[in-house]
C-alpha cells in the first residue's frame, strides 16, 4: 500500500495506527476518524492532506502497521 491509495476503510485503520504513534489528540488522527465516519469528499480530502503532512517516518510507521 502506498500513500496514494488511501480509501475510507484504510483511513479508519490509519487512525488507529496513528493514535498509537502520535496520540489521540493529533489533528491528523481526528481528521482520519471524521473521514471514516462521514465519508464526505471534503473530510476525505482534509484527512489525506494532513496525513501527507506528517513526518515521513510517522507515515511509514502507520502504513507498516496496517500492511497485510
N, C-alpha and C positions, 0 to 999 in steps of 0.2 A: 504494500500500500504506500502511496506517496501523498504528498500534501495537496495535490490537485484533485484527488478523488475522494474528498470528504463529503459524504452524504448525511442525511438526517440521522439515520441509525448510528453511524460512526461518530457523529458529534456527541451522542449520549455516552458512548464508550470512552471517547476522548475526555469528556467532562469528568468521568470517574477517575481516569488515569491522572489527569491534571490536578484533581483535588488532592491526590496523594503527593504529587510533585510540588505543586505551588500553593496549596491550601484552598479551602472552600470560598474564601473571600476574594480570590483573584477575579478580576473583571472578565478574563477570558473564560474561566470556568462558568461564571454566571451567564455569559453570552451563549456558550455552548449548550447549557441546560435550557435556556429560553428557546433556542433554535430547535432543540429536540422536541420540546413540548408544543410549541406553536406551529412550527414548520413553515412560517411565512418567509417569503423571499427576503424581506428586509432583515429579519432575525438571522437567517442563514448567512446572508452576505456579511453582516456585522460579526458573526462568530468566526467566519473564515478569515476576515480581515484581522481580527485580534489574534487568532491562532497563528497566522503568518508573521505577526509582530513579536511573538515570543522569541526568547533566545533560542538559537538553533539547537543547543543541547537539550533544552526542555521539550522542544518539538520532537526531536529524535527519540527521546526517552518515552514520551507519551505514545508515539507511533509504535515503538518497540513493545510497549506494554500491551497494546491491543492487537498486535500481529498474531495471526493464527498459524 
